[in-house]
């Protein structure tokens, strides 16, 4: 199990695809956490606990939804900053605990595949790919959604290239 998270060895393109699918599966606990967090947040805004949530009728829920929608539409940044400020520390800790293994697993696999293809320049190419992805991600949040599309295209081209490009290594260990 430890070999999957280490930054040495090489993997084939098909192994990269398999491990990418596994990293997507590793995101499901994070998705469950986010759904539970949103549910908890909206119930807190309604002044309800989880046990009381089943007792409200549809009319009350619709009324709250309309009020909440109006509040978000009036000033979305204030609403979401208030929600984030009122979120407990445990939610942030859980988020970090669930996301770090996924990121580490993906980076280790990317490094292993880059090592299989680019033996002599593997570190430079690996860090270049990661650097470009991080810069595009940050700029896409700060500047525009077009850069997010460029990021998706860049990641897709890199991923397809890493999967298709044959490695000079005969047998992979990683």
C-alpha positions as CSV (number, residue, x, y, z in Angstrom):
1,X,0.0,0.0,0.0
2,X,2.8,2.4,0.8
3,X,4.3,2.1,-2.7
4,X,1.3,3.9,-4.2
5,X,2.1,7.0,-2.2
6,X,5.9,7.1,-2.8
7,X,7.7,9.3,-5.3
8,X,9.8,6.6,-6.9
9,X,9.4,3.9,-9.5
10,X,7.5,4.1,-12.7
11,X,4.1,3.2,-14.0
12,X,2.6,2.5,-17.4
13,X,-0.2,4.5,-19.1
14,X,-2.9,2.0,-18.3
15,X,-1.8,1.9,-14.6
16,X,-2.1,5.7,-14.7
17,X,-5.7,5.5,-15.9
18,X,-6.5,2.9,-13.3
19,X,-5.0,5.0,-10.5
20,X,-6.7,8.1,-11.7
21,X,-10.0,6.3,-11.4
22,X,-9.0,5.2,-7.9
23,X,-8.2,8.8,-7.0
24,X,-11.7,9.8,-8.2
25,X,-13.2,7.2,-5.9
26,X,-11.1,8.6,-3.1
27,X,-13.0,11.8,-3.5
28,X,-16.4,10.3,-2.5
29,X,-15.8,10.7,1.3
30,X,-15.1,14.4,0.6
31,X,-18.3,14.7,-1.4
32,X,-20.3,13.1,1.4
33,X,-18.6,15.5,3.9
34,X,-19.5,18.5,1.7
35,X,-23.1,17.4,1.3
36,X,-23.4,16.9,5.1
37,X,-21.7,20.3,5.7
38,X,-24.2,22.1,3.4
39,X,-27.1,20.3,5.0
40,X,-25.9,21.3,8.4
41,X,-25.3,24.9,7.4
42,X,-28.7,25.4,5.9
43,X,-30.4,23.7,8.9
44,X,-28.5,26.1,11.2
45,X,-29.6,29.0,9.1
46,X,-33.2,27.8,9.6
47,X,-32.6,27.4,13.3
48,X,-33.2,23.7,13.2
49,X,-31.4,20.6,14.3
50,X,-31.1,17.4,12.2
51,X,-33.8,15.7,14.3
52,X,-36.2,18.6,13.8
53,X,-35.6,18.7,10.1
54,X,-38.1,15.9,9.4
55,X,-40.9,17.7,11.2
56,X,-41.0,20.8,9.0
57,X,-43.6,21.0,6.3
58,X,-43.0,21.8,2.6
59,X,-44.5,25.2,2.9
60,X,-42.0,26.3,5.6
61,X,-39.1,24.8,3.6
62,X,-40.2,26.7,0.5
63,X,-40.6,29.9,2.4
64,X,-37.1,29.5,3.8
65,X,-35.7,28.6,0.4
66,X,-37.1,31.8,-1.1
67,X,-35.8,34.0,1.7
68,X,-32.4,32.4,1.5
69,X,-32.4,32.8,-2.3
70,X,-33.2,36.5,-2.0
71,X,-30.5,36.9,0.6
72,X,-27.9,35.2,-1.6
73,X,-29.1,37.2,-4.7
74,X,-28.8,40.5,-2.8
75,X,-25.2,40.1,-1.7
76,X,-23.6,36.7,-2.4
77,X,-20.2,37.6,-1.1
78,X,-21.5,38.6,2.3
79,X,-23.7,35.6,2.6
80,X,-20.9,33.1,1.8
81,X,-18.3,34.9,3.9
82,X,-20.8,34.7,6.8
83,X,-21.3,31.0,6.2
84,X,-17.5,30.3,6.0
85,X,-16.9,32.4,9.2
86,X,-19.6,30.4,11.1
87,X,-18.2,27.1,10.0
88,X,-16.5,25.2,12.8
89,X,-12.8,24.3,12.8
90,X,-13.7,20.6,12.7
91,X,-15.1,21.0,9.2
92,X,-11.9,22.5,7.9
93,X,-9.8,19.8,9.6
94,X,-11.9,17.1,8.1
95,X,-11.7,18.7,4.6
96,X,-7.9,18.9,4.8
97,X,-7.6,15.3,6.2
98,X,-9.8,14.0,3.3
99,X,-8.2,16.0,0.5
100,X,-4.4,15.6,1.3
101,X,-4.2,11.8,0.6
102,X,-6.0,12.3,-2.8
103,X,-3.6,15.1,-3.8
104,X,-0.6,13.2,-2.6
105,X,-1.7,10.0,-4.4
106,X,-2.3,11.9,-7.7
107,X,1.1,13.7,-7.5
108,X,2.9,10.5,-6.8
109,X,1.3,8.8,-9.8
110,X,2.0,11.8,-12.0
111,X,5.6,11.7,-11.0
112,X,5.9,8.0,-11.6
113,X,4.5,8.3,-15.1
114,X,6.6,11.3,-15.9
115,X,9.6,9.3,-14.6
116,X,8.7,6.4,-17.0
117,X,8.6,8.7,-20.0
118,X,11.2,11.4,-19.3
119,X,14.0,9.5,-17.4
120,X,16.7,12.2,-17.4
121,X,14.5,15.3,-17.0
122,X,11.7,13.9,-14.9
123,X,12.0,16.3,-12.0
124,X,12.0,19.4,-14.2
125,X,9.1,18.2,-16.3
126,X,7.1,17.1,-13.2
127,X,7.5,20.4,-11.4
128,X,6.8,22.3,-14.6
129,X,3.5,20.5,-15.1
130,X,2.5,21.0,-11.4
131,X,3.6,24.7,-11.5
132,X,1.6,25.4,-14.7
133,X,-1.5,23.7,-13.2
134,X,-1.3,25.7,-10.0
135,X,-0.8,29.0,-11.7
136,X,-3.7,28.4,-14.1
137,X,-5.9,27.3,-11.3
138,X,-5.1,30.4,-9.2
139,X,-5.5,32.7,-12.2
140,X,-8.8,31.1,-13.2
141,X,-10.2,31.9,-9.8
142,X,-8.9,35.5,-9.8
143,X,-9.3,36.5,-13.4
144,X,-11.8,34.6,-15.5
145,X,-13.6,31.4,-16.3
146,X,-11.8,31.2,-19.7
147,X,-8.6,30.4,-17.9
148,X,-10.4,27.5,-16.2
149,X,-11.2,26.1,-19.6
150,X,-7.6,26.5,-20.6
151,X,-6.6,24.6,-17.4
152,X,-9.0,21.8,-18.3
153,X,-7.7,21.6,-21.8
154,X,-4.1,21.6,-20.5
155,X,-4.7,18.9,-18.0
156,X,-6.5,16.8,-20.6
157,X,-3.7,17.1,-23.1
158,X,-1.1,16.3,-20.5
159,X,-3.1,13.3,-19.3
160,X,-3.8,11.9,-22.7
161,X,-0.1,12.4,-23.7
162,X,1.1,10.6,-20.5
163,X,-1.3,7.7,-21.2
164,X,-0.5,7.3,-24.9
165,X,3.2,8.1,-25.1
166,X,5.2,4.9,-24.8
167,X,7.9,4.7,-22.2
168,X,11.4,3.3,-23.0
169,X,11.2,1.2,-19.8
170,X,10.3,-2.4,-20.3
171,X,8.9,-3.3,-17.0
172,X,7.5,-0.8,-14.5
173,X,8.0,-1.0,-10.7
174,X,5.8,1.4,-8.9
